[in-house]
Amino acid sequence: MKYLDINEEKLTSLGGFWTAKEICQQPKAWLNTQAIIESNVEAIKRFLSPLIADPDLRIILTGAGTSAFAGGSIAPSLSQKLNRTVEAIATTDLVSNPSHYLRKEKATLIISFGRSGNSPESVTAVEIASQLVDNCYHLVITCNELGLLFKHCQNNEKCLAILMPAETNDKSFAMTSSFTSMMFTALTVLTKNEDLAKNATLIADSAQQVITDYNESLHAIANKKYSRVVFLGSGGLKALAEESALKLLELTDGQTVAMFDSPLGFRHGPKTIINSDTLVVIYMSNDSYTRKYDLDLLTELRSDGEVAQVIAITTQKDASIDGDHIFINTKETLSDSLLIFPYIVCAQVYAFHHALALKNTPDTPSASGTVNRVVQGVIIHPLDSLCSSYESPVKIVNG
């Protein structure tokens, strides 16, 4: 069996078997995720429908690291579709600054993303929110039935856990199929999308095209070993750019400098990172208005002549896309909320090959061992100082 055109034996020797397998399994994982949602649709409706019916309900998407970027990637489209503000706030912010983010009197739905469900901040954020917010509900989307987040929801009427397919509990260091499957679930259940099969098939087909048709091209670009890589995107695609930069940092063990921004924001200082050893990747929006700004920067970067290579990733082809690009030929025009799925696969495949080009091991990329699959070394401090302001006793959560 081959993954990313490398056989299993070779992948194992390179320390990249699980990462490659988990990148490639995503199209099938999304179809399996769709089946899980369908089989639990009534329980999901019973829990979510009364909450979503409240126009004053506050919705917070949260997680740590990649799980936080899952929320950031879909929050803008969810805000648009639900006609309300949907906030993406990392658990690392909620735990360190709860008084800045949580509102005692505001009914709140916390949607927690967690591959393992055991990250200290993820578990603590759920407990802190329950203690400090009078009317707090939790939707946990996780890949691990043995995790603390999943267990927290058992026999708890204010909490519902949706368990992803077992294979999405990635064995590799970096989150890939877990990230995308959890996002697909949140988008689907929150927007009450009844056309699950259509959306799952659309994104599965588009991602498979990336894996089948562009693996070789992405491999060739990775072999150039650019020392600086910039990912750019607008709206939810900006958070996807952030996740893309993180994937490259993780898999190369920080050997490659990676950053992110929006096309408009990039001009305001960050553009100074560009030199003759820089790759820029622009995630092109399918929104006709937003796309104009993406195209403007694409043209500008190519005209400047300062960057080593700029690549547009797009599902629309027009004269402005001339030059290096990855064209994902979808069967129909996808909304930006669905573009995130084939787009992130491009970044994952590139990061995987770039790590190998640098002689790093994608499955266990941290040579020092100081960066772990489930974060370690976090001390959870008591909340005594917040007790009086919230007028309720606060349980001390141990790390």
C-alpha positions in Angstrom: 0.0 0.0 0.0 1.3 3.5 -0.9 0.4 6.8 0.7 1.5 10.0 -1.0 3.2 7.7 -3.6 5.6 6.2 -1.0 5.2 2.5 0.0 4.5 1.6 3.7 8.0 0.1 4.3 9.7 3.3 3.1 7.3 5.5 5.0 8.0 3.6 8.2 11.8 3.9 7.7 11.4 7.6 7.2 9.3 8.0 10.3 6.3 9.3 8.3 3.9 6.4 7.9 1.1 7.6 10.2 1.2 11.2 9.0 1.0 10.2 5.3 -1.8 7.6 6.0 -3.8 10.1 8.1 -3.6 12.8 5.4 -4.7 10.4 2.7 -7.6 8.8 4.8 -9.4 12.2 5.1 -11.9 11.8 2.2 -13.0 8.5 3.6 -13.0 9.8 7.1 -15.4 12.6 6.2 -17.8 10.1 4.7 -17.6 8.0 7.9 -18.2 11.2 9.9 -21.3 12.0 7.8 -22.6 8.5 8.7 -22.0 9.1 12.4 -23.9 12.4 12.3 -26.8 10.8 10.4 -27.1 7.9 12.9 -27.2 10.4 15.8 -29.2 13.2 14.1 -32.2 13.0 16.5 -30.1 13.2 19.6 -28.2 16.1 18.1 -31.4 17.9 17.2 -32.9 17.4 20.7 -29.9 19.0 22.3 -29.1 21.8 19.9 -32.5 23.0 18.5 -33.8 24.6 21.7 -30.4 26.3 22.2 -30.1 27.6 18.7 -33.7 28.9 18.8 -32.6 31.4 21.5 -31.4 34.5 19.5 -29.5 35.7 22.5 -27.5 32.5 22.9 -23.7 33.1 22.9 -21.7 30.6 20.9 -18.0 30.1 21.5 -15.9 27.7 19.5 -12.8 26.6 21.4 -9.8 24.3 21.5 -6.0 24.5 21.8 -3.6 24.8 19.0 -4.9 23.2 15.8 -8.3 22.6 17.6 -8.5 26.4 18.1 -7.8 27.0 14.4 -10.7 24.7 13.7 -13.0 27.1 15.4 -11.4 30.1 13.7 -11.7 28.6 10.3 -15.5 28.1 10.5 -16.6 30.9 12.8 -17.1 33.5 10.1 -19.3 31.3 7.9 -21.3 30.1 10.9 -21.9 33.7 11.9 -23.2 34.4 8.4 -25.4 31.2 8.2 -26.8 31.5 11.8 -27.2 35.3 11.5 -25.5 35.8 14.9 -22.0 36.3 16.2 -20.1 33.1 16.6 -16.8 33.6 18.4 -13.6 31.6 18.2 -11.7 31.8 21.5 -8.9 29.5 22.2 -9.0 27.5 25.4 -5.5 28.8 26.1 -7.1 32.3 26.3 -10.2 31.2 28.2 -8.2 29.5 30.9 -5.6 32.3 31.4 -8.1 35.2 31.1 -11.6 33.8 32.0 -12.9 37.2 33.3 -12.1 38.8 29.9 -14.1 36.3 27.9 -16.9 34.7 30.0 -20.1 36.5 31.0 -22.0 35.2 34.0 -25.5 36.3 32.9 -25.2 35.3 29.2 -26.5 31.9 28.2 -23.6 30.3 26.4 -22.9 27.2 24.2 -19.3 26.2 24.4 -18.2 24.0 21.4 -15.0 22.2 22.3 -12.8 20.6 19.7 -10.3 18.0 21.0 -8.5 15.2 19.3 -7.5 13.5 22.5 -9.8 15.4 24.7 -7.0 15.4 27.3 -5.3 18.7 26.8 -5.2 20.5 30.2 -6.5 23.7 28.9 -9.4 22.0 27.0 -10.6 20.2 30.1 -10.2 23.2 32.4 -12.0 25.5 30.0 -15.1 23.4 30.2 -15.0 23.3 34.0 -14.3 27.0 34.3 -17.1 28.0 31.9 -19.5 25.7 33.8 -18.6 27.4 37.1 -18.5 31.0 36.0 -21.5 31.1 33.6 -24.9 30.6 35.1 -26.5 28.9 32.1 -23.7 27.1 30.2 -24.0 24.2 27.7 -21.3 22.2 26.1 -21.0 20.5 22.7 -17.9 18.4 22.6 -16.5 17.2 19.3 -13.7 14.7 19.9 -11.9 11.8 18.5 -11.2 9.9 21.7 -13.9 8.1 23.7 -11.4 7.6 26.6 -10.6 11.3 26.8 -11.6 13.5 29.7 -13.7 15.8 27.5 -15.8 12.8 26.3 -16.2 11.4 29.8 -17.2 14.8 31.1 -20.4 14.7 28.9 -21.6 11.3 30.1 -24.8 11.7 32.2 -24.7 15.4 31.9 -27.9 17.0 30.5 -26.1 20.2 29.7 -23.5 18.5 27.5 -23.5 16.5 24.3 -20.5 14.7 22.9 -20.1 13.7 19.3 -17.4 11.1 18.8 -15.5 11.1 15.5 -14.5 7.9 13.6 -11.9 5.9 15.5 -9.3 6.4 12.8 -9.4 10.2 13.2 -7.7 9.9 16.6 -4.4 10.5 14.7 -1.5 8.5 15.9 0.9 11.0 14.4 2.1 14.1 16.2 0.3 16.6 13.9 -3.5 16.8 13.7 -4.8 16.2 10.1 -7.9 14.0 9.8 -9.0 14.9 13.3 -8.9 18.6 12.4 -10.9 18.3 9.3 -13.5 15.8 10.6 -14.2 17.9 13.6 -14.7 21.0 11.5 -17.1 19.1 9.1 -19.1 17.9 12.1 -19.5 21.4 13.6 -20.4 23.0 10.3 -23.0 20.3 9.6 -24.8 20.1 13.0 -24.9 23.8 13.7 -26.3 24.8 10.3 -28.8 21.9 10.4 -27.6 20.9 6.9 -29.8 18.1 5.7 -27.8 17.5 2.5 -25.0 15.7 4.3 -24.2 13.2 1.6 -23.8 16.0 -1.0 -21.4 18.1 1.0 -19.4 15.1 2.2 -19.0 13.8 -1.3 -18.1 17.2 -2.7 -15.3 17.8 -0.3 -14.1 14.2 -0.4 -13.8 14.3 -4.2 -12.0 17.7 -4.1 -9.5 16.6 -1.5 -8.9 13.3 -3.3 -8.0 15.3 -6.4 -5.4 17.2 -4.4 -3.9 13.9 -3.2 -4.0 12.2 -6.6 -3.2 15.0 -9.0 -1.0 17.4 -7.0 1.1 15.2 -4.7 3.9 15.2 -7.2 3.8 19.0 -7.7 3.7 19.7 -4.0 6.5 17.3 -3.5 8.6 19.1 -6.1 8.0 22.5 -4.4 8.8 21.0 -1.0 12.2 19.8 -2.4 13.1 23.4 -3.1 13.4 23.7 0.7 12.4 27.4 1.0 13.5 28.7 4.4 10.4 31.0 4.7 6.8 30.2 3.8 3.8 32.5 4.1 0.2 31.4 3.9 -2.5 34.0 3.2 -6.3 33.8 3.3 -9.3 36.0 4.0 -12.1 35.4 6.5 -12.1 31.9 7.7 -9.3 31.1 5.3 -7.0 33.3 7.4 -7.4 30.9 10.3 -6.8 28.1 7.8 -3.6 29.9 6.8 -2.6 29.9 10.5 -3.2 26.2 10.7 -1.2 25.7 7.6 1.8 27.6 9.0 1.5 25.6 12.2 1.6 22.3 10.3 4.8 23.4 8.5 6.4 24.5 11.8 5.4 21.3 13.5 6.5 18.9 10.9 9.8 20.6 10.2 10.5 21.1 13.9 10.8 24.8 13.4 13.5 24.5 10.8 11.4 26.5 8.3 10.0 29.9 9.3 6.2 29.9 8.6 3.8 32.7 9.1 0.2 33.7 8.1 -1.9 36.7 7.4 -4.8 38.0 5.3 -4.0 39.4 1.8 -5.0 42.9 2.9 -3.2 42.7 6.3 0.0 41.3 4.7 1.0 44.7 3.3 0.9 46.3 6.7 4.4 45.3 7.8 4.4 41.5 7.6 5.3 41.7 3.9 8.9 42.5 5.0 9.5 38.8 5.5 9.7 38.3 1.8 13.1 37.6 0.3 14.5 35.4 -2.5 14.1 32.3 -0.4 10.4 32.8 0.4 7.3 30.9 -0.8 3.9 32.5 -0.6 0.7 30.5 -0.8 -2.6 32.4 -1.3 -5.9 30.6 -0.6 -8.2 32.2 -3.1 -11.8 32.9 -1.9 -14.8 32.0 -3.9 -16.7 35.1 -2.7 -16.7 37.4 -5.8 -16.0 40.5 -3.7 -13.3 39.0 -1.4 -11.6 37.4 -4.4 -10.8 40.8 -5.9 -8.5 41.6 -2.9 -6.9 38.1 -3.2 -6.2 38.7 -6.9 -4.8 42.2 -6.2 -2.1 40.9 -3.9 -1.4 37.9 -6.1 -0.7 40.4 -9.0 1.3 42.7 -6.8 3.6 39.9 -5.4 4.3 38.6 -8.9 5.0 42.2 -10.2 7.3 43.0 -7.3 9.7 40.2 -8.3 11.0 39.8 -4.7 9.5 36.5 -3.8 11.0 33.2 -4.9 7.6 31.7 -5.7 3.9 32.6 -5.2 1.2 29.9 -5.6 -2.5 30.5 -5.9 -4.7 27.7 -4.6 -8.1 28.1 -6.3 -11.2 26.4 -7.6 -11.8 29.1 -10.2 -9.6 29.7 -13.1 -9.4 33.0 -14.9 -6.8 35.2 -16.6 -5.6 36.7 -13.3 -4.5 33.3 -12.1 -1.8 33.0 -14.7 1.4 31.7 -13.2 2.0 29.0 -10.6 -1.3 27.7 -9.2 -3.1 24.6 -8.0 -6.5 24.3 -9.6 -9.0 22.1 -7.8 -11.7 21.3 -10.3 -14.7 20.9 -8.1 -18.0 19.7 -9.6 -19.7 22.9 -8.5 -18.7 26.2 -6.9 -18.0 25.6 -3.2 -18.6 28.2 -0.5 -15.5 29.3 1.4 -16.7 27.2 4.4 -16.2 24.1 2.2 -13.0 25.3 0.5 -11.2 24.8 3.8 -11.2 21.0 3.3 -9.3 20.6 0.0 -7.2 23.7 0.7 -5.8 22.4 4.0 -4.9 19.1 2.3 -2.6 21.0 0.0 -0.8 22.4 3.1 -0.6 19.1 4.8 0.9 17.3 1.8 3.4 20.1 1.3 4.4 20.1 5.0 4.9 16.4 4.9 7.2 16.4 1.9 9.1 19.5 3.2 9.8 17.7 6.5 11.2 14.7 4.6 13.3 17.0 2.4 14.9 18.4 5.6 15.5 14.8 6.9 12.9 15.3 9.7 10.5 12.6 10.8 6.9 13.7 10.4 5.4 11.3 12.9 7.7 12.4 15.7 9.0 15.7 14.5 10.3 17.3 17.8 13.9 16.2 18.0 14.3 17.6 21.5 11.1 15.9 22.7 10.0 19.1 24.4 6.9 19.5 22.2 4.4 16.7 22.6 1.3 15.2 20.9 -0.7 16.1 24.0 0.7 19.2 25.6 2.6 18.7 28.9 3.9 21.0 31.6 0.8 23.1 32.0 0.1 24.2 35.6 -3.6 25.1 36.2 -3.7 27.8 38.8 -6.6 28.4 41.4 -9.3 30.9 40.5 -9.7 32.3 44.0 -9.3 35.9 42.9 -12.3 35.6 40.6 -14.7 34.1 43.2 -16.0 37.4 44.5 -16.6 38.9 41.1 -18.6 35.9 40.0 -20.4 35.5 43.3 -20.0 31.7 43.2 -17.4 29.3 44.7 -14.8 28.2 42.1 -13.5 24.7 42.2 -9.7 24.4 41.9 -8.8 22.3 38.9 -5.6 20.3 39.1 -3.3 20.1 36.1 
